[in-house]
Amino acid sequence: MRTVELLSPAGDMDCFMAAVNAGADAIYLGGEAYGARAYASNFTGEEICYAIRYAHLFGIKIYLTVNTLIKEQELSVLADFLMPFYEAGLDGVIVQDFGALSLIKKVFPGLSLHASTQMCITGSYGAALLKEYGVSRIVPARELSIEELVRIKDKTGIEIETFIHGAMCYCYSGQCLFSSFLGGRSGNRGRCAGPCRLPYEAFGHKGYPLSLKDMCTLPILPKLVSSGMDSFKIEGRMKNPYYVAGVTAIYGKYLDLYENCGENREAMPIESVKIDPKDLQLLRDLYVRTELENGYYERHNGKEMITFDKPGYVTGDEKEFEWIKKCFLDKNRQLPITGKLFAKEGYPLALEIQTEKGICLKAEGKIVEKAVNRPVTEDEMIRQLEKTGNTPFHFMDISVIMSKDVFIPIKDLNALRRDALDAFFSLLAGEYERSKTDGKIGQLFQAESHAVAKQAKAGDRALAIHILFMEQLYGILDFLDRVNLSGREVNLVISTSLWEECEQRERIKKCCASHKLSCHLSLPRVFRERAAAYCDELLHDEDLAFFHGFYCGSLDALCYIKEKLANSGILPETKTLSGDFSLYAANYEAVCLLKEWGLSRITAPYELSEKEWHALYDKIRQLPDTEELQSEYLIYGHIPFMQSANCIKKTCDRCNHTSDIFYIKDRMGKNLPVINDCRLCENTIYNSVPVSLHAEWKRICCDTLKISFTIENKKQVNAVLDGFLGSRPHIPADFTKGHYKKGIL
């Protein structure tokens, strides 16, 4: 038994068998719904149940992917979807959606919950919250360093599953809206079209600046083994059985070598195990994106991680992989068993089978009769029983206890063998099976309402105006000096970079006081250690007291600010804690869980249609007054397509350690704004045109209307605000309504 679990992908039954045969300790797979690889072949319900039972014969665990955002109408049938797999003995579920997390915990006791990398957990704050809630394992963001992973493990003790091989996304997982808004295929729903693999022009260079090389950690595997991680994950549910078997076998080979160092590691450290160059070459040939790199484990970013000139996959000739076919694909793994056949005249033909662990079963057939002509021989009976074919078993030894001169038809031996092996399979699988749950699922959805959300008066709704730069604040003030918004609450939401300079702080305070604005701080959306250190340096007790609230784009940010407030003697509930769009609340269960965790306001997900949002809003309005939760809806703003730890400027040799705005051009000639934050070393790519609901905003049901400024100057800010709130109609020259009408599939 390995100390570190080797977790392999399976997109279909052929890949599943390849992973089993090649020595995986666990396998993750997806069903016909709720998985982040909608275009993989995936598994039918019957196939998943069989895979669970088959894998358990060899001590292999099965994890099911439920790692997409789940709409309200889908959540009510999620339990029915999972029930047969739960009963069959499913070992764990990999989850992105907070509503799914809540429901699975309530309905399926004892089922391990794993937080998907799509949750974008980047630190100990979010990991600790999830562990306390009952999540047993996290799959953190792939951008974390070894040191960051070790600190999460040391601080929380939660199991950590980390990727060791396969394709890499340019964007932090769960933060990408690129494919969703440009092609209607959402990565959050398993339908990513891969826009990061398309060509772009950046700083005069045409190429593929967003296409990351595939990850290969074989050269640094000793460091990862020594780091104390619990599970090593191979990416690839869209890939073929050769890839699954080959990659699993090679990593398994070296994990076993490192394990064999055992207690003798001082005399023979695992670093002394040499990597065979042939194994590295094989990994290069097994369907990779041109070249291999070891990902982010030892660096924050770098142009050497990018396939700027060659984005496509390459693979070797299948003749090179004959050994994979021979060893892992042509013949399936079988459990060794011993057999004892009883063939006594006048008694039922009986077969007793037993595993190496001593688990035993006896099956009986027809009555044995005396031979009239030629009696059956012992060798003939053994040869017939040994024909186990594609069953999960093979006989290491068969003994026969028989009477002389008996006759047993071949069909009776075949039937006995078949019945015995089927019963033995059921017996062994039954060790892991569970009984049905207590029916809590019915109670969860009994109160579902189909009422239509009531229209909120346009003048009653608050405004949340988000800004990144001081010039945008001056544009807001100019507008407020001209237009009387008395009676309407106006919230100013500023970035951390605006609060960084003391001079700007004083200006912001004065402006808020003079125009009666409540000021909120938007925390870094991806909240890694460096973001926490930055905010520690930035936010003092007087700052925390000044802000009316804080916007959080992740669980890490939410837990950080709650702890920060409490340590300063401020009750977190006295502040408005808002979940930004990336703290997804796509269904009522998710909304309730986020509220339980301390949110007092949610942002409507950018991928829900008006109809879907209004149905959800109506359910939120049914919360008791004492539990009221506010909501915010975007009516104007450039959608952030991607947030990345990598840096386009650095890729193009333009890094000047200065935060600014620049543009990349896509194939259609559209200029996509990119804002790089050098304090946190992050890039955010935005849509070339803003979402603008200037004709629809008055009928949107919400408590707060969100207007978000990113690249707009003072004049443009004035024009946008005038168009929505003033007397001067303003229709952008080019805009989109996003998913307002259709939503996503």
ABEGO torsion letter per residue (X at the ends): XBABBBBBBBABAAAAAAAAAAGBABBBBBBABGBABAABAEBBAAAAAAAAAAAAAAGBBBBBBBABBBBAAAAAAAAAAAAAAAAAGBABBBBABAAAAAAAAAABBGBBBBBBAAAGBABAAAAAAAAAAGBABBBBBAABBAAAAAAAAAAAGBBBBBBABEBBBABBBGABAAAAAAAGBBAAAGABAGAAABBBBBGGBBEBAABBBBBBAAAAAAAAAAAGBABBBBBGAABBAAAAAAAAAAAAAAAAAAAAAEAAAAABBAAABBBBAAAAAAAAABGBBGBBBAEAAABABEAAABBAABABBBBBBAAAAAAAAAAAAABBBBBBBBBBBBBBBGBBBBBBBBBAAGBBBBBBBBBBBBBABBBBBAAAAAAAAABAEABABBBABBBBBBBBGBBBBAAAAAAAAAAAAAAAAAAAAAAABBBBBAGAAAAAAAABBABBBBBBBAAABBBBBBBABAAAAAAAAAAAAABBABGBBBBBBBBAAAAABAAAAAAAAAAAAAAGBBBBBBBBABBBAAAAAAAAAABBAAAAAABABBBBABAAAAAAAAAAAAAAGBBAAABBBBBBAABBBABAAAAAAAAAAGBABBBBBAABBAAAAAAAAAAAAABBAAABBBBBBBABEBBBABBBABBAAAAAGABAGBBBBBBBBBAAGBBBBBBBBAAAGBBBBBBABBBBAAAAAAABBBABBBBBBAABBAAAAAAAAAAAABABBBBBABBBAEAAAAEBX
